Amino acid sequence: MKRILAFLCLTSLIIFTLAGNALAAVSGQAGSSSIRVSLADLTPGYYLCAVWDGDELLTLFDYTVGSDGRMETTVEIGKTLSSADDVQLGISGANTGAGDVRIDVPITSSGGNSGGNGGGSSGGSSYADDSSHGEFYAVNLPGSVTGGRLSAQPARAEAGTTVTVNIAPEDGYALDNIQVQAGNNENVKLSGVRSNRMMFTMPNAPVNVRAAFKHLSVYSGSFYSLPFSDVRTSDWFYQAVHYVFSQALMTGESQTLFNPNGNLNRAMLVVTLHRMENQPRLFTEAGFRDVPAGQWYSEAVVWAKASGIVNGNEDGRFAPNEEITREQLAAILYRYAQFKGLDVSAKGDLSNFADSAAVSGWAEEAMQWTVGAGLLNGDNGSLKPAAGATRAEVAMILMRFIG
């Protein structure tokens, strides 16, 4: 029971026995300090995983499951295993809508052969003998970085498995950039990026991780007036525009015009969220065919895609210059709140709005949250999900979100 409560505190999700038709094979070897995980038929998305020995939490790790539905990784657990250990793996389907699982991890003696699954029946693959698998490569971290620390889980990984790099800025610092390069100096694609960690798939070579942290300057004054001729103190949005401008989250469309009634486009929103995270650079491709390098929004889109905040359109475009709709805004803010680890349990009643049936199915949960959290109040009794969002409206929403 203590083990279950510990995971609940960390994930706010309930763990139950292996659900659906997911296939599980996990095992450890006595004398080793790692376990081998092989899962299939999982819902693609981010997963938070925990490993226990009895009531002791040994380690946490994240994994991004791709379209193949598989989780294949070797996990360093920080202790030497013995056959008497009671090891379990908990897998929380965060951001996937999938059920969570709890799996017993059989510990074999040296040279033994055993598999495990969530249902307790025999079967599955054994990983007691690493000779049956690919070569393991080193994850090389910088020896010293001013302003923060990095750690890798695991420190050596098999090609094709997921490595998590934990990022720990010191007080007064934030991540400026992070880069993973294979032995041939090619950048490795990053995924599952959060403010305190990121992940990548281990290539067939050792990798070098490089990072830099920047000192955060603290603004000690306040803006008593704005430089924009189209924002007056009597405007309903004055305080919100004042806030986002003074916090360097949104700028004007010129030195003297904010354009409060102009609609925000998708690139503008992503750039604003990127600024809220102190604009880390990831040195990887955006993954959208209409987001070339070198644009004013390119680095922000790279970060947002790698962080799971934006998905783009079905045709592989991000559409940076398209006006963002209110339901797209809600969906992106919802994913950003999840990225920040915030409570997104608030659920507003959309039926109170005359056009609730017009909300797209993919945006319904996000719209419920934005209404329940007080970020969207509607417009004359309507949500107008397909309508654009003005720069003033977004400034107000961001002020409510942060405040």
N, C-alpha and C positions, 0 to 999 in steps of 0.2 A: 504493500500500500504506500509506503514512503517513497518507493521508486516512482510510482504512478504520479503521486502528488508533486514530486520534484519536476517531472516533465510538464505537468500541467502549469506550474508556475512559470516555466520557461516558454511555453507555447500557447497557453490559454486554449488548448485543444484537448479533447478527450481521446485517449488511445484505446483501441479495442483490438480484438484479434484480427488476423489477416483476412481482408475482405476481398470480395470479387474473385477474379481468376488470376490475380497476381502470382507469379511463380517466384519462390524465394529459395536461395541457396546461400547460406552464410556459415562460416566456420572459423575457428582459431586453432592454433597449434601450441601445445604446452612448450614453454621456453621462449615463445615469441612475444613481441609486444604489439602485435597488430592483429586485426581480424580481416577476413576477406568477405566482401558483400557482392552478391549477384542477384539482382531482382529484374523481373520482366513483367510486361503488361501493366505498367504504371501509367497514370495520366501524366502527360508532359507538363512540366512546370517546375517550380522551386520546392524543395523539400528540406525541412529541418530535421536532423537526425540526432539521436542521443544514444550513448552506450553506457550501460550500468554493469557493475559487479555487485549483486545483491542490492543493497540500499545505497551504494556509493555511485555517484555520477562520475564516470571516467572521462568522457569527452563529448563535445558537441561538434557537429560538422554540417555543412550545407551541401546540397547536390542539385544540379539542374538536369532534369530528365528531358531528353530530346524527343523527337518524333518517333524514334524507335521504341520508346517506352521502357528503356533499360537503365538500371543503375548498376554500374560496374566500378568498384573502387576497393582499394586497400586502405584501412583506417588505422593509424597509430593511436593507441589507447593510453599510453603513458604508464603501463605496468607490465610486468612479465606474467604471462598466463600460466595457470596450472590446471590440471584436469578437475580440481575441486572447485574451481570458480563457477559462480552462477551468473553468466553473462547474458544480457539481453540487449537487443537493438530496437529502439523505438523510432518510427518514421512518421513524421507529421506532414501531411500533404498541404502545407501552407501555399496559398495562391493557386491551388489546382482544383479546388472543389472536390477532391478525392478523399475517400476514407483513409484514416490513419491505421498503422499496423504496429504490432509488437511481435518480435521474432526471437525465439531462443537461439543462442549461439553455442553449438556443441564444440567442446575443446578436445581435440584429439591428441594422443601422445605422439611423439616423434615417429614419423613414418606411417601414422595411422591414416584412416580414410573414413570420413563421415560427412554427411550432409545434414542440413536442417531446413525446416520450413515452419511457417506460422501455425500450421495445424498440428504440429507435433509428430507427423508421420515421417517415415524414412524417405530418402530420395534426395535429389539435388546433387550438386557438384562439390567435390572436395578440393580444398586449396592448401592442404597440409604440405604438399611438396611444390615449392615455387618453381621447380624445374619445368613444370608443365605449362608455365606461363611465360609471357614476354619478359624482356630485360627491364630492370628497374633503373631509373635515371635520377640524378641529383637535382634538387631544387635549390639553387644557390642564391642566398640572400646577401644583401650588402652588410658588411661588418658593422658599420655605424652610420646612422642617418640623423642629422640634426633635426630636432623637432618631433621625433616619433620613433616607433619601433615596428618591425615586421616579424611575423612568424609564419611558417608554412605547415600545413597538415595534409598529407604526410611530408616528411623531409626528403624522402625518396619515393618515387612513384613509377608504376608500370605504365608504359605507353597506352594511351586510350582511356586512362582513368582520370578522375577529377581531383585536382589539387585546390585547396583553399588557402589563400594568403590572408591572414588576419592583420588589420591595420590599426595601430594604436597611436594617434597623435597625442603629443603632450599638451598640457594646458596652454592656451594661447596660440596653438598651431592648428593647421588643417592640411589635409593632403593636397599637394599641388599637382603632382602627376605620378603615374605608376605605369610601368612597362615590363612586359615579360618577353624575353628574346630566346629563341632556340640557338643551338650551337652554330648555326649558319647566319646568325644575326637577323633572322626574320622575326617580325613581331608575331606573337602568339595571340589569338583571339581571346578576349576576356568575356566572362559572362557572370551573371549573378552578382553584379557589383552592388555593394551597400556602402554606407558611410564607414563601416568598420571591417569590411572584408570584400574580397572578390575571388572569383574562381576561374580556372582554365583547364582545358583538357591537355594532359601530358603528351607531348610529341615524342617521336622516336629519337630523342637526344636530350642531354642535360639542358636546363634552362637557367638563365640569369634574370633575377628580378631586380629592377631598379625603381627607386621612388625618391621623391623629394617632398618635403613639407614646407609650408610657407607660414610666416608669422602673420597673425591677424591684427591689423591695426584697428583700434577702437575709436570710434567717433564720439567725442565727449561733448560736442555742442548740439545745436538743433537748428533746423532751418525755420526761420521766422516768416519767410516768404518764399514763394516759388517763382522761378524765372519764366513761367508760362503765362502768356497773355490770355489763353483760353481756359484757365482755371482760376475761378474767383472764390474768395472766402465764403461767399454765400451759396456756392454750389453744394449739392448733396454729397458729392464725391470728393470735396476738397480734402477732408481729413485722410481719406484713403489714398489719394494721389500724393499728398504730403508724406504719408507713411512710406509708400513703396519707393518714392524718389529719395527720401532721406536715408533709407536703408540700402540704396543702390541696387534695388531689385528691378525697377523699371525706369527707363529714361524717356525723354521726350523724343518725338519724331523729328524735331529740330531743336535748336537751343532755346527757342521761344514758344514752341507749340508742343503740347502733350497729346493733342487730338483725343480727348476723352470719349467722344461719341463714335470714333472710328472702331471698326471691328478688329479684334486681335486675330492674328493668324497662328497656325500651329507652331511655326518656328519661334515666334515671339514668346509663346507660353513655355516652350521647352528651355529657351535661353533664360527666362526668368527663374524657373526651377533650378537650373544649373547654377545660377548666381546664388541661390539660397543654400547651395551646397559648397560654396566657395570655389566653384568652377574647376573641379579636378579634370586633368587630361589623362586619357587612357591609352593613347597610341594604338588604336585598333580601328578597323573599318566600321562605318555606320551600319552597313548591311542593307541599305536602301539604294536602289539604282538612281534615284533623283536627289541624292545628297552627296555631291562630290566633296573632296577635301578642299579646304581653304575658304569656304563660305563663312559668313559671320555667325552662322548657326551650327556649323559642322561639328565642332567639338561637343556642343550641348546635345545634339542628336545622338552622337556616339555614346555619350554617357547615359542618356535616357534609355537607349535601346539595350545597352549592356546591363542596365539596372532593372530591366523589366517594367519600365514606366510607360514606354510607347511600343506599339506593335506594328504600326503602319497599316496600309491597306492590303486587301487580298491580292492585288496585282504587284506587290513588292515595292510600292512607292510609299514615301512618308508624306508627300504633298506639303512641303514646308510653307508654301505661300497661300494655301487654301485657308479661308476663314474658319476658325474653329467653332464648332457648334456647341451648344450648351451641354448636350449629353456627352460629347467628346471631352469637353472640359471636365465634367464630373468624373468620367472614367479615368482620365490621366491623373487628376487630383487624388482619386481613390487609390490608384496604384502607388502614387507618391507617398500617401499616408502609410500604406503597407510597407513601402521601402523604408520609411522612417521608424517602423515598429510601433505606430500609434494605434490606439483603440479605434477600430472601424465598425464597432458593433451597433452604433446608432442606426435606427431604421425609421425613416419618415413614412407616413402613409400617403402614397402618391394618388390614391383615389380621391383625395380632397381637392385635386386639381382637375379642371374641366377637360384637359387634353392628356390625361394620364395614359390613355390607350395609345397615344402617339409615341411613347418612349420605346425605343428599340430594345429587344430582349437582352442584347449583350450589354446594354447600359442600365438596365433596371436596378440592379443591386447598387451600382455606383450612385445613381440618382436618389435612391432611397437613403443612402448614407449622407449625401450632401444636404438633402432636405432635413434629415434627422439631426445632423450636426449643426444646422443653422447657417450653412454656407450659401445655399440657394433658397430664396423665399418665394420664388415665383414672380410673375408679372401680371397683375390684375387677375389673379386666380388661375393663371395658366403657367405651365412649365416651359412651353415653347422649346422642346428638346432639339429641334432641327434648326432653330434660329441661331444667328451669330451672337457672340458675347463681346460687348464693347470693352475698350481699354479701361474705362472707368469702372465698369461692373467687375472686371477681373481684379482691379486694384482693391475694390471693396472685399471681394471674396478672399484674396490673399491676406488682407489685414485681419479678417475674421479667422482664417485658418491659423495664422501665426500667433495671433493674440489669444 
